[in-house]
Amino acid sequence: MIAVNDPLPSSSSPAGAEAKQQRGIQSLDSTGELLAALVAAGRPLTLRDLAAAAGIPPAKAFAHLVSLLKIGLLSRDAAGCFSAGPLALELGLIGLQRLSPTREAEPEIVELAASTGMSVAMAVLGPLGPTVVRLEESARPLHVSLRVGTVMSLVNTAIGRVFSAYVEDDVRHGLLAQDHLRLAGNGEMPLVEATSAPGTIPPLDPHYAQRLARIRADGIDTALSWPVPGIDTLAAPVLDHTGSICLVLAVMGPSGSFDNAVTGEPAQTLGAATQRLSRRFGYLV
């Protein structure tokens, strides 16, 4: 018994820490491991494969899976493979509807700036084109004309080219027609000067098309001392559950002050951040 004058266990004491610790249901922890293993696989799995991926004996896993089938978190096809059930799909849709890409990206932007020591920009595809909506400057701000609200060229900036690489052809065509109005736009539309059928989209200049294909393959683009001399930029896409681009994150720093290769550490750090966000938005890498 604790006397009236005896101090209550504080949160910093072992007794207080134990009191504050929440106890879970061990069987549900195993159920969660099965669900996590199925998500990590990204495809339907048999009982044996799913149990092995979760590190749970098949007999034990089966009992959990039966319950998951009953409540609709899982479904099972004719081949006996388990996948997401109707309740899981509904929960996923609710979660996606509540997500705000720009809000969810905020912690990643702050962490990117802190971990790389570089300035970080976030852009969305606005009505006028790729538009900067967030700028986290490094301890040594860059002397560039980039500001919140700046609309970027699809031809001459890394941010713009990443958007161009992932949007639909008709969207790209419409945006390129107005590229001369944007930051670093030169008024030259990168299209082949060749006749095309009425109502069709003319093909892109081969060099520009190859650049966009390389961006999709690498998942990143660079702009080295161009369009701003002395400033290097790395930009990468954030994709949603449909594979559509919703954001672009970019890190920027003085030329020669960091590894600007697409395989370098800053690029890897940027790619990890955009992949985490993409996965949060439902995109399966």
C-alpha positions in Angstrom: 0.0 0.0 0.0 1.2 3.5 -0.8 0.9 5.9 2.2 -0.7 9.3 1.8 2.7 11.0 2.1 4.5 8.5 -0.1 5.4 9.9 -3.6 3.7 8.2 -6.5 6.0 6.4 -9.0 7.3 8.9 -11.5 7.3 8.3 -15.2 11.1 8.2 -15.1 11.2 5.4 -12.4 11.1 1.7 -13.4 7.6 1.4 -11.8 6.3 4.5 -13.6 7.8 3.3 -17.0 6.1 0.0 -16.6 2.8 1.6 -15.7 3.0 3.8 -18.8 3.9 1.0 -21.1 0.9 -0.3 -23.1 0.4 -4.0 -23.3 -0.7 -5.5 -26.5 -2.3 -8.8 -27.4 0.5 -11.2 -28.4 -1.7 -13.1 -30.8 -2.5 -9.9 -32.7 1.2 -9.2 -32.9 1.5 -12.4 -34.9 -1.5 -11.5 -37.0 0.2 -8.2 -37.8 3.4 -10.0 -38.9 1.4 -12.0 -41.4 -0.2 -8.9 -42.8 3.1 -7.1 -43.0 4.7 -10.0 -44.8 1.8 -10.0 -47.3 2.3 -6.2 -47.9 6.0 -6.6 -48.3 5.5 -9.4 -50.9 3.2 -7.2 -53.0 1.5 -10.2 -54.4 -0.9 -13.1 -53.3 0.9 -15.8 -51.3 0.1 -19.4 -50.4 -0.2 -20.4 -46.7 3.3 -21.9 -46.8 5.0 -18.9 -48.4 3.1 -16.4 -46.2 4.0 -18.3 -43.0 7.6 -18.6 -44.0 7.8 -14.9 -44.8 6.3 -14.0 -41.4 8.5 -16.6 -39.6 5.4 -18.3 -38.1 4.7 -22.1 -38.3 2.1 -22.8 -40.9 -0.3 -24.5 -38.4 -0.3 -21.4 -36.2 -0.5 -19.0 -39.2 -3.5 -20.8 -40.6 -5.6 -20.1 -37.5 -4.8 -16.4 -37.8 -5.6 -16.4 -41.5 -9.0 -18.0 -40.9 -9.9 -15.1 -38.6 -8.6 -12.6 -41.1 -10.7 -14.2 -43.8 -13.8 -14.1 -41.6 -13.6 -10.3 -41.0 -12.7 -9.5 -44.6 -9.1 -8.2 -44.0 -7.9 -11.0 -46.3 -9.4 -13.0 -49.2 -8.4 -16.3 -50.8 -8.5 -17.2 -54.4 -9.2 -20.5 -56.1 -5.5 -21.4 -56.1 -5.4 -20.9 -52.3 -3.4 -17.7 -52.3 -4.1 -15.0 -49.8 -4.4 -11.3 -50.7 -6.1 -8.1 -49.4 -9.8 -8.5 -48.6 -12.7 -6.1 -49.0 -12.3 -4.6 -45.5 -8.6 -4.0 -46.1 -9.3 -2.3 -49.4 -11.9 0.0 -47.8 -9.5 0.9 -45.0 -6.8 1.6 -47.6 -9.1 3.9 -49.5 -10.1 5.8 -46.4 -6.4 6.3 -45.5 -5.6 7.5 -49.0 -8.4 9.9 -49.1 -7.2 11.5 -45.8 -3.6 11.9 -47.0 -2.4 15.3 -48.0 0.8 14.8 -50.1 2.2 18.2 -49.2 1.5 17.8 -45.5 2.9 14.3 -45.4 6.1 15.4 -47.1 6.8 18.2 -44.6 8.8 16.0 -42.2 10.8 14.5 -45.0 11.7 17.9 -46.3 13.0 19.1 -42.9 14.9 15.9 -42.4 16.5 16.1 -45.9 17.7 19.6 -45.3 19.1 18.6 -41.9 20.8 15.4 -43.1 22.3 16.7 -46.3 23.0 20.3 -45.3 21.4 21.4 -48.6 18.4 23.4 -49.5 15.3 21.4 -50.3 12.4 22.3 -52.6 9.0 20.7 -53.1 6.9 21.2 -56.2 3.5 20.2 -57.4 1.9 20.3 -60.8 -0.2 23.4 -60.7 -2.3 25.0 -63.4 0.7 26.9 -64.8 3.1 24.0 -64.6 5.5 22.6 -62.0 5.2 25.0 -59.1 7.4 25.3 -56.0 5.2 25.2 -52.9 7.8 24.6 -50.2 11.4 25.7 -49.8 13.6 24.7 -46.8 16.8 26.6 -47.1 20.1 25.4 -45.7 22.2 27.2 -43.1 23.9 28.9 -46.1 21.0 30.1 -48.3 21.5 29.9 -52.0 21.4 33.1 -54.0 18.9 31.9 -56.6 15.6 33.3 -57.9 13.8 30.2 -56.7 10.9 31.1 -54.4 7.6 29.6 -53.3 5.3 30.1 -56.3 8.0 29.8 -58.9 6.9 27.9 -62.0 9.7 25.7 -63.4 10.6 24.9 -67.0 9.9 21.4 -68.2 12.9 21.6 -70.5 15.7 23.3 -68.6 15.1 22.4 -64.9 15.5 19.1 -63.1 12.2 19.6 -61.3 10.3 20.3 -64.5 11.9 17.4 -66.4 10.9 14.9 -63.7 7.3 16.0 -64.0 7.6 15.8 -67.8 8.9 12.3 -67.5 5.9 11.0 -65.6 2.8 13.0 -66.8 0.6 11.7 -69.7 1.6 12.7 -73.2 -1.3 15.0 -73.8 -0.6 16.8 -70.5 3.1 17.2 -71.4 2.2 18.5 -74.8 0.0 21.2 -73.4 2.5 22.3 -70.8 5.4 22.4 -73.2 3.5 24.8 -75.4 3.7 27.4 -72.6 7.2 26.5 -71.4 8.7 29.9 -72.5 6.7 31.6 -69.7 8.4 29.6 -66.9 11.6 30.0 -65.0 14.5 29.1 -67.4 12.1 28.5 -70.2 13.6 29.3 -73.6 10.5 29.2 -75.8 11.7 26.2 -77.7 9.2 23.4 -77.7 11.1 20.0 -77.9 9.1 18.5 -80.6 10.1 16.9 -83.9 9.4 19.3 -86.8 7.6 16.6 -88.8 4.1 16.3 -90.1 1.6 14.4 -88.0 -2.0 13.5 -88.4 -4.5 16.1 -87.3 -5.5 15.7 -83.6 -2.4 13.7 -82.8 0.5 14.7 -80.5 3.7 15.3 -82.4 6.7 13.2 -81.2 9.2 14.6 -78.9 12.7 15.5 -79.9 14.8 12.3 -79.6 17.3 13.8 -77.2 14.6 15.1 -74.9 12.7 11.8 -75.1 15.9 9.9 -74.2 16.4 12.2 -71.2 12.9 11.5 -70.0 13.4 7.8 -70.4 16.6 7.9 -68.4 14.8 9.8 -65.6 12.2 7.1 -65.4 14.9 4.4 -65.3 17.0 6.2 -62.7 14.2 7.7 -60.7 16.1 11.0 -60.5 17.4 13.8 -62.6 20.2 16.4 -62.3 20.7 20.0 -63.3 24.4 20.8 -63.0 25.2 24.6 -63.1 22.3 25.0 -65.3 20.0 27.0 -65.5 21.7 28.7 -62.5 25.5 28.8 -62.9 27.3 27.4 -59.8 24.2 25.6 -58.5 23.6 21.8 -58.8 20.2 20.2 -58.3 19.0 16.7 -57.8 15.2 16.0 -58.2 13.1 12.9 -57.7 9.4 12.0 -58.0 6.9 11.0 -55.4 4.2 8.7 -56.9 0.8 7.8 -55.7 -1.1 4.5 -55.6 -2.0 4.8 -59.3 1.7 5.4 -60.3 0.9 9.0 -61.1 3.3 11.7 -60.0 2.0 14.0 -57.2 5.2 15.7 -55.9 8.8 16.3 -56.8 11.4 16.8 -54.1 14.8 18.4 -55.0 18.0 19.1 -53.1 20.2 22.0 -54.2 23.7 23.1 -53.3 26.8 24.9 -54.7 28.6 23.1 -57.5 31.5 21.1 -56.2 30.3 21.1 -52.6 28.6 17.7 -52.8 28.5 14.5 -54.8 26.1 15.3 -57.6 26.1 11.9 -59.3 22.8 10.0 -59.5 24.5 7.2 -57.5 26.0 9.5 -54.9 25.0 9.7 -51.3 22.8 12.9 -51.6 20.9 11.2 -54.5 20.5 8.0 -52.4 19.2 10.0 -49.5 16.8 11.9 -51.7 15.6 8.7 -53.4 15.0 7.0 -50.0 12.9 10.0 -48.9 10.7 10.0 -52.1 10.3 6.2 -52.0 9.1 6.4 -48.4 6.6 9.0 -49.4 5.5 7.0 -52.5 5.0 3.9 -50.4 2.9 6.0 -47.9 0.7 7.1 -50.8 0.1 3.6 -51.9 2.7 3.1 -54.6 4.4 -0.3 -54.5 8.0 0.1 -55.5 
